[in-house]
């Protein structure tokens, strides 16, 4: 077993639904309507309070203790804006993932609508043919009763 490659299951080879779960949440109503909605954008890890506050507290402590001169007092801006600059590519990546998924859902919905319309038209033709056959049989039975 050691060193043996795990084979990808057929389900994941066809549709890797984990990407949908990461970017979209299935919502449903009591009436049975289901659709996907986008998940809120994730906050970049360096902008979260758990990571940002210790950096800011440390710098403020140095500034108030006099270890950092007033010329470097604007380093707080640098700490905050630096993390924000790093977050922009991540935010862009999330945006493109959402847009890509929305495009796929739009294409799928359009294709489904066209398929349903095509199937409906085929069933309508079958029903019309069956109605004609039924009318012919009824007409033939009526003639047989007359004779």
N, C-alpha and C positions, 0 to 999 in steps of 0.2 A: 504494500500500500504506500510506502514512503516513496516519494518522487513520482507517483502516478498522477497524471493530469486528470483533473475533473472535467468531464465532458459537459458541455452546455446542454441543458435540457431543450427539448423541441419547443417548449413554450417560450423560453427566453430567446431562442433563435428567431422565432416569428415576431414576437412583440415583447420588448423589454419594458414592462409596465412600471418598473421602478422609477424611470425618468418622469412618468406621469405623476406618480405619487409624490415625488420631490417638488414638482412645480405646480401641481393642480390637486384639488380636493374634490371628490365626488359629492355632490349635494343632491338630496332627494327631498321630495315633499310628500305629504300624506296622500296626495292624488296619484302618486307613482311617477311623477315627472322627475327625470334625472338629467343632470348636466354637470359639466365641470366648471369650476371657477378657479381663478388664479390664487395661489397662496401669496400671502403678504411677502414683500421683499425682505430678505434676511439682512440684518445689520452686520456690517463688516466686524470681524472679531476684535480688531484693534480699537474700534469705536465703542465697544461695549463698556459699561461702567466698571466691570471687574478688572479690565485691563487698563482703561484710561485713567481712572481715579488714582491708583497708586503712583502713576507717572506724574500726574499733576500735583499730588500731595508732596511727593519727593522734591519736585522742583520748587514748589512754594516754600517748603521747609528750608531749602538751601537759600532761597531768595531772602526770606525773613531773617535767617541766621547770618546773612551777610557773606555767605560763601560765593554767591553769584552777584556780580556787580550790576548796577542799574542798566548798563549798556546791553546786557544779556537778559534783561527782564522780559523782553518780548519773545523769549523762547517758548513761552506757553502757546503762543500763536503757532509757532513752528511745530510743536508737538501735536496740536489739534489738527492743523491744516495738513501736516505730513500724513497723518493717518487717513484724513479725508481724501487726499490725493491717491493714496494706495487703494482706497475703497472704490474709487470710480471705475476701474476696470472690472472689478467684481460685480458692481451694480450693472454695468453694461452687459456683462455676461448673463446675468439673471434676466435682464430685459430681453436680450436676443432669444434666450430659452423660452420665455413666455410668448414672445411674438411668433417664434417657430411653432410652438405647440398650438397657438390659436389658428395659425394658417393651416396646420394639419387638421384641426377640428373643422374648420370652414370647408376645406376640400372634402373631408369625409362626409359632412352633412349634405353638401351639394351632391356628391356621388350617391349617397343614400336616397336622397329625394328623387334623383333621376332613375335609380333602380326601382324604387317603389312605383313611380309613374309608369315605367316600362312594364313591370309585372301587372299593374292594374289594367293597362291597355290590353295585354295578352289575355288576362282573365275575362275582360269585357268581350273580346272577340270570341273566346270560347263560349261564353254565356249566350252571345248572340247566335252562334252556330247551333247551340243546344236548343235555343228558343225556336229557331227555324225548323229543326228536326222535330221538336215537340208539336209545332203547328202542323207540319206535314203528317205526322202520325195521327193527330186528332182529326184532321181533314180526311185521311184515309179511313179511319174508324167510322166517321160519320157517313161516308159513302157506303161502307160495308153494311151499316145498319139500314140504309135506305133500300138496299137490294134485298 
